[in-house]
């Protein structure tokens, strides 16, 4: 295993009862890159994303075969702590759901659950997390106001900050810009580009144009299979598989 590989997915298949949602996926994701997973609806993108921090465990009747390694350790090992895994691998969904409390309390919610009570440490966490999510300058003078009063784009960046407060290593983002206007979308994309200096980011983009703008590498999924993966530029300009080219050029999907 290359030392730069943060995550390795090896011959991974996933089932919801008898329905196979992923078929023998093999994929390596490097540290400190943005890897985009794109493809038509029901191609397995979100299932793979949720498998990476085992949110799929919550689905009754689901099962898998194969292996997912995080820094060389099998995340499905029975000795694996789910709490620890989900702290290391945080997930942000398409619909921002801030907690009905202040901006400050949203960010420190996770650290407080972990037992952090010292105000100085919490204050430091809030500023660092909001700065990382490129939200600090917009909200630093109103941290005690309700998070529900923020715009949609600000709420999404707050949800990212809430995950960052737990000091993860990997960020999973499932269409984080799907309900946002172009200006908010640009803010989120700029935030992701900054964040990859410190985190590994796996993104299901809102559309393939977003993948082309922000991703270092991409994987194209179709009918539960990984068809092709590689550097974004190569995938978008000279894909090796005709199905990839057909999807990117809009012939289907």
ZIDAQUI-V395901 format. One record per residue. N is the residue number from 0. RES is the residue in one letter. PHI is phi in whole degrees, -180 to 180 (* if undefined). BURIAL is # if it has 16 or more other C-alpha atoms within 10 Angstrom, else .. Layout:
# ZIDAQUI-V395901
n=N res=RES phi=PHI burial=BURIAL
n=N res=RES phi=PHI burial=BURIAL
This chain:
# ZIDAQUI-V395901
n=0 res=X phi=* burial=.
n=1 res=X phi=-66 burial=.
n=2 res=X phi=-64 burial=.
n=3 res=X phi=-87 burial=.
n=4 res=X phi=-80 burial=#
n=5 res=X phi=-83 burial=#
n=6 res=X phi=-131 burial=#
n=7 res=X phi=-125 burial=#
n=8 res=X phi=-105 burial=#
n=9 res=X phi=-126 burial=#
n=10 res=X phi=47 burial=.
n=11 res=X phi=-93 burial=#
n=12 res=X phi=-124 burial=#
n=13 res=X phi=-136 burial=#
n=14 res=X phi=-129 burial=#
n=15 res=X phi=-103 burial=#
n=16 res=X phi=54 burial=.
n=17 res=X phi=-92 burial=.
n=18 res=X phi=-83 burial=.
n=19 res=X phi=-91 burial=#
n=20 res=X phi=-92 burial=#
n=21 res=X phi=-138 burial=#
n=22 res=X phi=-122 burial=#
n=23 res=X phi=47 burial=#
n=24 res=X phi=-82 burial=#
n=25 res=X phi=-122 burial=#
n=26 res=X phi=-159 burial=#
n=27 res=X phi=-118 burial=#
n=28 res=X phi=-122 burial=#
n=29 res=X phi=-84 burial=#
n=30 res=X phi=-66 burial=#
n=31 res=X phi=58 burial=#
n=32 res=X phi=-129 burial=#
n=33 res=X phi=-101 burial=#
n=34 res=X phi=-110 burial=#
n=35 res=X phi=-102 burial=#
n=36 res=X phi=-111 burial=#
n=37 res=X phi=-129 burial=#
n=38 res=X phi=155 burial=#
n=39 res=X phi=-68 burial=.
n=40 res=X phi=-59 burial=.
n=41 res=X phi=61 burial=.
n=42 res=X phi=-100 burial=#
n=43 res=X phi=106 burial=#
n=44 res=X phi=-62 burial=#
n=45 res=X phi=-68 burial=#
n=46 res=X phi=-61 burial=#
n=47 res=X phi=-64 burial=#
n=48 res=X phi=-58 burial=#
n=49 res=X phi=-69 burial=#
n=50 res=X phi=-67 burial=#
n=51 res=X phi=-70 burial=#
n=52 res=X phi=-126 burial=#
n=53 res=X phi=62 burial=#
n=54 res=X phi=-64 burial=.
n=55 res=X phi=-64 burial=#
n=56 res=X phi=-59 burial=.
n=57 res=X phi=-78 burial=.
n=58 res=X phi=-91 burial=.
n=59 res=X phi=-64 burial=.
n=60 res=X phi=85 burial=.
n=61 res=X phi=-84 burial=#
n=62 res=X phi=-155 burial=.
n=63 res=X phi=-148 burial=#
n=64 res=X phi=-131 burial=.
n=65 res=X phi=95 burial=.
n=66 res=X phi=-137 burial=#
n=67 res=X phi=-126 burial=#
n=68 res=X phi=-107 burial=#
n=69 res=X phi=-118 burial=#
n=70 res=X phi=52 burial=.
n=71 res=X phi=87 burial=.
n=72 res=X phi=-102 burial=.
n=73 res=X phi=-73 burial=#
n=74 res=X phi=-71 burial=#
n=75 res=X phi=-96 burial=#
n=76 res=X phi=-59 burial=.
n=77 res=X phi=-56 burial=.
n=78 res=X phi=-82 burial=.
n=79 res=X phi=-67 burial=.
n=80 res=X phi=-82 burial=.
n=81 res=X phi=-64 burial=#
n=82 res=X phi=-61 burial=.
n=83 res=X phi=-67 burial=.
n=84 res=X phi=-60 burial=#
n=85 res=X phi=-74 burial=#
n=86 res=X phi=-75 burial=#
n=87 res=X phi=-74 burial=#
n=88 res=X phi=-123 burial=#
n=89 res=X phi=-94 burial=#
n=90 res=X phi=-129 burial=#
n=91 res=X phi=-122 burial=#
n=92 res=X phi=-94 burial=#
n=93 res=X phi=-66 burial=#
n=94 res=X phi=-98 burial=#
n=95 res=X phi=-67 burial=#
n=96 res=X phi=-126 burial=.
n=97 res=X phi=-69 burial=#
n=98 res=X phi=-74 burial=#
n=99 res=X phi=-75 burial=.
n=100 res=X phi=-153 burial=.
n=101 res=X phi=-69 burial=#
n=102 res=X phi=-57 burial=#
n=103 res=X phi=-58 burial=#
n=104 res=X phi=-67 burial=#
n=105 res=X phi=-60 burial=#
n=106 res=X phi=-69 burial=#
n=107 res=X phi=-90 burial=#
n=108 res=X phi=-56 burial=#
n=109 res=X phi=-66 burial=#
n=110 res=X phi=-57 burial=#
n=111 res=X phi=-66 burial=.
n=112 res=X phi=-61 burial=.
n=113 res=X phi=-81 burial=.
n=114 res=X phi=105 burial=.
n=115 res=X phi=-78 burial=.
n=116 res=X phi=-124 burial=.
n=117 res=X phi=-68 burial=.
n=118 res=X phi=-60 burial=.
n=119 res=X phi=-60 burial=.
n=120 res=X phi=-67 burial=.
n=121 res=X phi=-65 burial=#
n=122 res=X phi=-59 burial=.
n=123 res=X phi=-63 burial=.
n=124 res=X phi=-63 burial=#
n=125 res=X phi=-61 burial=#
n=126 res=X phi=-64 burial=#
n=127 res=X phi=-62 burial=#
n=128 res=X phi=-67 burial=#
n=129 res=X phi=-69 burial=#
n=130 res=X phi=-66 burial=#
n=131 res=X phi=-62 burial=#
n=132 res=X phi=-88 burial=#
n=133 res=X phi=54 burial=#
n=134 res=X phi=-127 burial=#
n=135 res=X phi=-55 burial=#
n=136 res=X phi=-62 burial=.
n=137 res=X phi=-81 burial=.
n=138 res=X phi=-126 burial=#
n=139 res=X phi=-60 burial=.
n=140 res=X phi=-94 burial=.
n=141 res=X phi=-142 burial=.
n=142 res=X phi=-64 burial=#
n=143 res=X phi=-93 burial=.
n=144 res=X phi=-84 burial=.
n=145 res=X phi=-65 burial=#
n=146 res=X phi=-65 burial=#
n=147 res=X phi=-71 burial=#
n=148 res=X phi=-89 burial=.
n=149 res=X phi=-75 burial=#
n=150 res=X phi=-70 burial=.
n=151 res=X phi=-59 burial=#
n=152 res=X phi=-66 burial=#
n=153 res=X phi=-68 burial=#
n=154 res=X phi=-63 burial=#
n=155 res=X phi=-66 burial=#
n=156 res=X phi=-68 burial=#
n=157 res=X phi=-64 burial=#
n=158 res=X phi=-64 burial=#
n=159 res=X phi=-66 burial=#
n=160 res=X phi=-61 burial=#
n=161 res=X phi=-62 burial=#
n=162 res=X phi=-69 burial=#
n=163 res=X phi=-63 burial=#
n=164 res=X phi=-63 burial=#
n=165 res=X phi=-89 burial=#
n=166 res=X phi=56 burial=#
n=167 res=X phi=-76 burial=#
n=168 res=X phi=-109 burial=#
n=169 res=X phi=-126 burial=#
n=170 res=X phi=-113 burial=#
n=171 res=X phi=-106 burial=#
n=172 res=X phi=-128 burial=#
n=173 res=X phi=-103 burial=#
n=174 res=X phi=48 burial=#
n=175 res=X phi=-68 burial=#
n=176 res=X phi=-114 burial=#
n=177 res=X phi=-62 burial=.
n=178 res=X phi=-107 burial=#
n=179 res=X phi=-106 burial=#
n=180 res=X phi=-76 burial=.
n=181 res=X phi=-58 burial=.
n=182 res=X phi=-67 burial=.
n=183 res=X phi=-65 burial=#
n=184 res=X phi=-60 burial=#
n=185 res=X phi=-61 burial=.
n=186 res=X phi=-61 burial=#
n=187 res=X phi=-64 burial=#
n=188 res=X phi=-64 burial=#
n=189 res=X phi=-65 burial=.
n=190 res=X phi=-62 burial=#
n=191 res=X phi=-63 burial=#
n=192 res=X phi=-61 burial=#
n=193 res=X phi=-72 burial=.
n=194 res=X phi=-67 burial=#
n=195 res=X phi=-67 burial=#
n=196 res=X phi=-65 burial=.
n=197 res=X phi=-114 burial=.
n=198 res=X phi=-132 burial=#
n=199 res=X phi=-92 burial=#
n=200 res=X phi=-120 burial=#
n=201 res=X phi=-118 burial=#
n=202 res=X phi=-123 burial=#
n=203 res=X phi=-94 burial=#
n=204 res=X phi=-75 burial=#
n=205 res=X phi=-67 burial=#
n=206 res=X phi=-155 burial=.
n=207 res=X phi=-71 burial=#
n=208 res=X phi=-65 burial=.
n=209 res=X phi=-65 burial=#
n=210 res=X phi=-59 burial=#
n=211 res=X phi=-67 burial=#
n=212 res=X phi=-80 burial=.
n=213 res=X phi=-113 burial=#
n=214 res=X phi=-85 burial=#
n=215 res=X phi=-81 burial=#
n=216 res=X phi=-138 burial=#
n=217 res=X phi=-138 burial=#
n=218 res=X phi=-132 burial=#
n=219 res=X phi=-102 burial=#
n=220 res=X phi=-109 burial=#
n=221 res=X phi=-149 burial=#
n=222 res=X phi=51 burial=#
n=223 res=X phi=75 burial=#
n=224 res=X phi=-117 burial=#
n=225 res=X phi=-82 burial=#
n=226 res=X phi=-80 burial=#
n=227 res=X phi=-163 burial=#
n=228 res=X phi=-145 burial=#
n=229 res=X phi=168 burial=#
n=230 res=X phi=-58 burial=.
n=231 res=X phi=-55 burial=#
n=232 res=X phi=-59 burial=.
n=233 res=X phi=-65 burial=.
n=234 res=X phi=-65 burial=#
n=235 res=X phi=-88 burial=#
n=236 res=X phi=-108 burial=.
n=237 res=X phi=-146 burial=.
n=238 res=X phi=-63 burial=#
n=239 res=X phi=-85 burial=.
n=240 res=X phi=-109 burial=.
n=241 res=X phi=-60 burial=.
n=242 res=X phi=-65 burial=#
n=243 res=X phi=-63 burial=#
n=244 res=X phi=-62 burial=#
n=245 res=X phi=-62 burial=.
n=246 res=X phi=-71 burial=#
n=247 res=X phi=-63 burial=#
n=248 res=X phi=-88 burial=.
n=249 res=X phi=83 burial=.
n=250 res=X phi=-74 burial=.
n=251 res=X phi=-153 burial=.
n=252 res=X phi=98 burial=.
